[in-house]
């Protein structure tokens, strides 16, 4: 059963009130009618069973029923990925939402060839829509955040536990040994050509953990998914 996004402020008094866009999806695309049962989520980690009461134009409302399970990993990953071209960028957001990333943090590094800084305001809405669609499809209760691009050095200087996907690191089983008990991680995946030697040296100096994803060179979108899955399947 598909689930629909109802912001927390539209859940009150045991009732839900869908916004215009989601109402159109429920009524027109899904052709739901009064009396139909649906699943809804608020993006903050809560999922519910609900029953539609009214379908009128671009307004759908109904009653909220039992709370549904909303499984989540105990390890929260901020995926710090080098900015890539639009198709790959959207693939990263889609598939890593499904894999369990909590925050998407675009990164500007030395070998990045695409600029999101100057174009951010125009593109942020579309990127958030990609994440929302993926969360709806995969049954997540928590909607991942998409942050403004930041420079690599600034993210490292901000502190926290960092993991770098790089051929110079050990395999995941070895890399995660020092991460047990850590519940907040920054996972860095580099641009085409990888991070520079200077960037990796700076990361090591700041205590970053290195992790190798295998024998072959992965595209950025594949590396983001593989690295996320490698950490979450081992750390939970």
C-alpha positions as CSV (number, residue, x, y, z in Angstrom):
1,X,0.0,0.0,0.0
2,X,1.4,3.4,-0.9
3,X,1.9,6.0,1.8
4,X,1.2,9.7,1.6
5,X,2.9,12.7,3.2
6,X,0.8,14.7,5.6
7,X,2.8,17.4,7.5
8,X,2.6,17.2,11.3
9,X,0.6,20.5,11.4
10,X,-2.1,18.9,9.2
11,X,-2.6,16.1,11.7
12,X,-4.9,17.3,14.6
13,X,-7.7,16.1,16.6
14,X,-7.5,12.6,15.2
15,X,-8.0,13.9,11.7
16,X,-5.7,14.5,8.7
17,X,-5.9,17.2,6.0
18,X,-3.9,16.6,2.9
19,X,-2.4,19.6,1.0
20,X,-3.4,20.4,-2.6
21,X,-0.6,18.4,-4.2
22,X,-1.0,15.3,-2.1
23,X,-4.8,15.6,-2.4
24,X,-4.5,15.5,-6.1
25,X,-2.3,12.5,-6.0
26,X,-4.7,10.6,-3.7
27,X,-7.8,11.6,-5.5
28,X,-6.7,11.7,-9.2
29,X,-3.6,9.5,-9.5
30,X,-4.7,6.8,-7.0
31,X,-8.4,7.4,-7.6
32,X,-9.1,6.9,-3.9
33,X,-12.6,7.5,-2.6
34,X,-14.3,8.1,0.8
35,X,-14.1,5.0,2.9
36,X,-10.7,3.9,1.4
37,X,-7.9,3.0,3.8
38,X,-4.5,4.6,3.2
39,X,-1.2,4.9,5.0
40,X,0.2,8.4,5.9
41,X,3.4,9.7,7.4
42,X,4.4,13.1,8.8
43,X,8.1,13.1,7.9
44,X,9.1,13.2,11.5
45,X,9.2,9.5,12.1
46,X,5.5,8.8,12.5
47,X,3.3,6.6,10.3
48,X,-0.4,5.9,10.6
49,X,-3.2,4.0,9.1
50,X,-6.0,6.3,8.0
51,X,-9.4,6.3,6.4
52,X,-10.6,8.9,3.9
53,X,-13.7,10.8,4.8
54,X,-14.0,13.5,2.2
55,X,-12.6,14.0,-1.3
56,X,-13.5,17.4,-2.7
57,X,-11.6,19.1,-5.5
58,X,-8.0,19.5,-4.3
59,X,-8.9,18.7,-0.6
60,X,-8.7,15.2,0.9
61,X,-9.3,14.6,4.6
62,X,-10.1,11.7,6.9
63,X,-9.6,10.1,10.3
64,X,-6.2,8.9,11.7
65,X,-6.2,5.3,13.0
66,X,-3.5,3.1,14.5
67,X,0.1,4.1,14.6
68,X,2.2,1.9,12.2
69,X,5.8,0.7,12.8
70,X,8.4,3.1,11.5
71,X,11.7,1.2,11.6
72,X,14.9,3.2,11.7
73,X,18.6,2.6,12.0
74,X,20.2,3.6,15.3
75,X,23.1,5.0,13.3
76,X,22.4,8.4,11.7
77,X,24.4,9.1,8.6
78,X,25.0,12.4,7.0
79,X,26.0,11.6,3.5
80,X,28.6,14.2,2.4
81,X,28.8,13.6,-1.3
82,X,30.7,15.5,-3.9
83,X,28.5,17.5,-6.2
84,X,27.7,15.6,-9.5
85,X,25.6,16.2,-12.6
86,X,21.8,16.2,-12.3
87,X,21.0,12.6,-13.2
88,X,23.5,11.2,-10.8
89,X,22.6,13.7,-8.1
90,X,19.0,12.7,-8.2
91,X,19.9,9.0,-8.2
92,X,22.0,9.5,-5.0
93,X,19.1,11.2,-3.3
94,X,16.6,8.6,-4.3
95,X,18.5,5.4,-3.6
96,X,20.2,6.6,-0.5
97,X,16.9,7.7,1.0
98,X,15.8,4.2,0.4
99,X,19.0,2.9,2.0
100,X,18.6,4.9,5.2
101,X,20.6,8.2,5.0
102,X,19.3,10.9,7.4
103,X,20.9,14.0,6.0
104,X,22.2,14.8,2.5
105,X,25.1,17.2,2.5
106,X,26.5,18.2,-1.0
107,X,30.2,18.9,-0.8
108,X,32.5,21.1,-2.8
109,X,36.0,19.6,-3.2
110,X,39.0,20.2,-5.4
111,X,37.9,17.9,-8.3
112,X,34.2,18.8,-8.3
113,X,33.2,19.9,-11.7
114,X,29.6,21.2,-11.0
115,X,28.5,24.3,-9.1
116,X,25.5,24.0,-6.8
117,X,26.3,27.1,-4.8
118,X,25.0,29.7,-7.3
119,X,22.1,27.5,-8.4
120,X,21.0,26.2,-5.0
121,X,17.8,28.3,-4.5
122,X,16.4,27.2,-7.8
123,X,17.2,23.6,-7.5
124,X,16.6,22.9,-3.8
125,X,12.8,22.4,-4.3
126,X,13.3,19.8,-6.9
127,X,15.9,17.9,-4.8
128,X,13.6,17.8,-1.8
129,X,10.8,16.5,-4.0
130,X,13.1,13.6,-5.1
131,X,13.7,12.7,-1.5
132,X,10.0,13.0,-0.6
133,X,9.0,10.7,-3.5
134,X,11.7,8.1,-2.4
135,X,10.5,8.2,1.3
136,X,6.9,7.7,0.2
137,X,7.9,4.7,-2.0
138,X,10.1,2.9,0.6
139,X,7.9,3.3,3.6
140,X,10.1,5.6,5.8
141,X,8.5,7.7,8.5
142,X,11.4,10.1,8.7
143,X,12.0,12.5,5.8
144,X,15.7,13.1,5.2
145,X,17.0,16.6,5.2
146,X,18.8,18.1,2.1
147,X,21.3,20.8,3.2
148,X,23.0,23.6,1.3
149,X,26.4,22.7,-0.2
150,X,29.4,23.2,2.0
151,X,33.2,23.1,1.5
152,X,35.0,19.9,2.4
153,X,37.4,21.6,4.8
154,X,34.5,23.3,6.7
155,X,32.7,20.1,7.2
156,X,35.8,18.4,8.6
157,X,36.6,21.4,10.8
158,X,33.1,21.2,12.3
159,X,34.1,18.0,14.1
160,X,32.2,14.7,14.5
161,X,33.0,11.2,13.4
162,X,33.9,11.0,9.7
163,X,34.3,8.1,7.3
164,X,35.9,8.4,3.9
165,X,35.2,6.1,1.0
166,X,38.6,5.6,-0.6
167,X,40.7,2.9,-2.2
168,X,43.4,3.6,0.4
169,X,41.2,2.3,3.3
170,X,40.6,-1.2,4.7
171,X,37.5,-3.2,3.9
172,X,34.2,-2.3,5.7
173,X,34.5,-5.1,8.2
174,X,37.8,-3.7,9.4
175,X,36.9,-0.1,9.0
176,X,33.8,-0.2,11.3
177,X,35.7,-1.8,14.3
178,X,36.5,1.7,15.7
179,X,32.9,2.9,15.0
180,X,30.9,0.7,17.4
181,X,28.8,2.8,19.7
182,X,29.0,5.9,17.4
183,X,25.4,7.0,16.4
184,X,26.2,10.1,14.3
185,X,28.5,9.7,11.3
186,X,29.5,11.8,8.4
187,X,30.1,9.6,5.3
188,X,32.2,11.3,2.6
189,X,32.1,10.1,-1.0
190,X,34.3,11.9,-3.5
191,X,33.9,13.3,-7.0
192,X,35.1,11.7,-10.3
193,X,38.8,11.0,-9.7
194,X,38.3,10.8,-5.9
195,X,39.5,13.1,-3.2
196,X,43.0,14.6,-3.7
197,X,46.0,13.3,-1.6
198,X,46.0,16.6,0.2
199,X,42.3,16.3,1.1
200,X,42.7,12.7,2.3
201,X,45.8,13.8,4.4
202,X,43.7,16.6,6.0
203,X,40.9,14.2,6.7
204,X,43.3,11.7,8.4
205,X,44.7,14.6,10.4
206,X,41.2,15.3,11.7
207,X,40.7,11.6,12.7
208,X,38.7,10.4,9.8
209,X,38.2,6.6,9.2
210,X,39.1,5.3,5.7
211,X,37.0,2.6,4.1
212,X,37.5,0.7,0.8
213,X,34.4,-0.4,-1.2
214,X,36.1,-3.2,-3.2
215,X,38.3,-4.0,-6.2
216,X,36.6,-1.8,-8.8
217,X,36.0,1.9,-9.5
218,X,32.4,2.9,-8.7
219,X,30.4,5.8,-10.1
220,X,29.6,8.4,-7.5
221,X,25.9,7.3,-7.3
222,X,27.0,3.6,-6.9
223,X,29.6,4.5,-4.3
224,X,27.2,6.5,-2.2
225,X,24.7,3.6,-2.1
226,X,27.4,1.0,-1.5
227,X,29.1,3.0,1.3
228,X,25.8,3.7,3.1
229,X,24.7,0.1,2.9
230,X,28.1,-1.1,4.1
231,X,27.9,1.0,7.2
232,X,24.3,0.6,8.1
233,X,24.2,-3.2,7.6
234,X,27.2,-3.5,10.0
235,X,26.4,-0.8,12.6
236,X,22.6,-1.0,12.5
